[in-house]
């Protein structure tokens, strides 16, 4: 299984390496077909996704840590800086997993018995950032193509984005592939994927960071409920350092 996993990951790496060329071709086709005026509002999408991710992290995850786990949310966000930076640059929650586990155990005081179960599970199914991204981009595509959405359509987008995010792989560009399912659920044209592809990497950075922070928040909550949090380690300020990934 390890050998098969290595082969599949290498295949995914090869495919992803061609993604910039494909995105360039798609953007060229969209600009030539629909005109540059459709591409100008893309900056508003980036702003909306980043603002939404920031609000979600501070309000939702901060509240979970403060009111449910009854821990200092400021100290929590300080403890997840390292995996947040790595996920922002790598856009892969699965690739960030070793750093996330090291930060959870060292900075947040979570026992390894909890972190080794909840964090890999979260990297697979906890994709709040991806769901938020798919919802925002679906609404943009509808506006770009002049499609009026009803209340039922918005509810369908929420449900489809949530389900699609659970099935999204924790690798760069995974959310863009699942976006086609969300668009299809409300009858939006799949050409919208081509429009989003040009800025997907920028959006991927924000949504992956939110996913990883959410994994850490849920891990802290579970660990606190089970009495598996070292409060001294959680409340002790730390200095950022490269985690020792080779120590098991």
N, C-alpha and C positions, 0 to 999 in steps of 0.2 A: 504493500500500500504506500509506503514511503517513496519507493521508486516511481510508482505510478503518479503520485502527487508531484514529484519533481518534474516528470515529463509534462504533466498538464500545466504546471506553473511556467515552465519554459515556453510551452506553446502559447500561453496567454501573454507572456512577455513579448514574443515575436509579433503577435497580432497587434498588441497595444503599440508597439514601436511604429507601426504604419498608420496609427490613428491621426497624427498631425497632418499627413498628406491627404488622408480622406476628409478631414475637417476642412482643409483648405479648398479641396475640390467642391465640397458641398457649399461652402460659403460663396465661392465664385459662381456656382450655378444659381444660388438664391439671389445674389446681387444682380446677376444678369437677367433673371426672370422677373423679380419683383421690384428691383430698384433699391438704391442705397437708403431711401427714406425708411424702409422697413428695418434696417439694421441700426439706425440711430438710437431707438429707444432701448437697445440692449443694455446701455449703461444703467437705466432705471431698474432692470431686472437684477443686475449685480447688487445695486444698492438695496433693493427690497429683500433679496436673499440674505445678504450679510446682516442687515438690520434685524430681520426675523430670527436668524440664528443667534444673534447677540441677546435679543429679548428672551428667547426661549431658554438660553443657557442661564441667564441671570435670574429670571423670574421663576421658571419651572424647576430647573435643577437646584438653583439656590434655595428655593422654598422647600424642596425635598430634603436637602441637607439640614436646613435650619429648623423646620417644624416637624418633620417626620423622624429624621435621625438625631435631631437635637444637638447638632454640632455647629461649629463656627463656619459659615459659608465662605468667609474671606480666606480662612485658612485652607479650606477645600480647594478653592480656585488657585491658591498659591501652590498647592501640592500637585495640581494637574498641569502645570505650565509645560513641563518637559514633554509629555505625550501630546499635548495640544500643538506644540511647535512642530514635532515630528510629523503628526498627522496632517498639519497644514501644508507642509512642504512635500510630503510623500503622497497625499490624497489616498491613502490606503489604511483602513482601520485594521485589516489583517496584518499588514506589514508593520504597523505600529504596536502590535500586541505585546512583544517583548518589553518595549519601553513602558507601555501602560501597566503591565504587571509589576515591573520594577518600581514605578512611581507609586502604585497603590500599596505595595507592601512597605516600601521605605518611607515615603512621604506622608501617606494617609494612615499608616499603621494597621492596614487590613492584613489579617492572617493569610498565609499562602493557601491554606485549605479552602478558603472562600474565594480568593482572587483567581485561583487556578481553575475554578469552575464557572464563575459568573462572567469573567472578562472574555474568555473564548466564546461563550454563549452570546454575550452582548455584541461581540464583533461580527456575529453571524446574523442575528435577528433584530438587534436594537438599532434602527436606522431613522431616528427622528429627523435628522438633518436632511436625509434623502427624501422623506415624505414631504417635508416643508418645501424643498426645492422643486419637487414634481408638481405640487399644488400651485406654486407661483408661476412656473413656466407654462403649465397648462392654461392658466387664465391669460397669460400673455399671448399664447398662440391663438386663443379664441379671439382676443381683441385684434391681433394682427391680421387675421383672416376675416374679420367682421362677423364673427359668429356670436349670437346672443345666447348666453347661458341662463337657464332657469334655476330655480331653487333646487330642483331635483338633480340638475346637472352638477351643481356645486357639491351636493351631498355625495353624488357618484364619484366625483373627483377626489373627495376626502377619503372615501372608502377604498377606491382603487389605488390611490397614492399610498395609503397605509399598508395595504396588502402587498403592493409591488415593492415597497421599501423592505418588507420582511424578507422577500425573496431575492433582494439585490445582493450580489457578491461584494465582499469588502475589498474590492480592487479598484484602481483608477478607472473612471468611465463607466462603472457598472450601473449607476443611476440613469445615465443617458439611454442605455439599452432598454431599461424598464419603463422609461418615459413613453415609449411607443404604445405600451399597454394602457397607460393612463389616458392618452389622447384618443385611442380607439374606443375606450369605454364610453365616451361622450360624443363620438362621431367627429372628432377634430382631425384635420388633414395631417398625415404623417410627415408632410414637408416641413412641419414645424420643428421636427427633430433636427433637420439640417440647419435651421436658423440658430438653434440653441447650441449646436455642436461647436461653433466657433468660440464660444465663451464658456464651454462646459468645464474646462480645466480650472478657470477662475472660480466658478461656482462650486466645483468639487472640493476645493480647498476649504471653503467655509462649512459645507455640509459634513465633510469627514471629521473636521475638528469638533463639531457639535455631537456627532455620533460617539466619538471617543470620550468626550466629557460626560455624556450621558451614561456610558458604560461605567465610568468611575463613580458617578453619583449613585447609580443603582447598586454597585458593589459595596459602597460605603453604607448604604441603607440596609442591605442584607446582612453585612458584617455586624453592624450596630445592633440589629434586632437579635442576632445570635450571640452577642457578647464576644465577638471575635475582632474587636478593634482595640489596638494599643493606643489609648488616649494620650499617653505621654508622647509617643511618636507623632500622632496627629497634630498635637498642639505645639510641637517643637519646630521653629523655623529652620529651614534647610537651605543649603547652597546648591544651585543647579550643578550637576556633574553628569558626565556620561555614564549610564548604567552599565554594570558588568553583566553582559548578556550571556557569557559563556560559563557561568557558574551554576547553571541548572535552574 
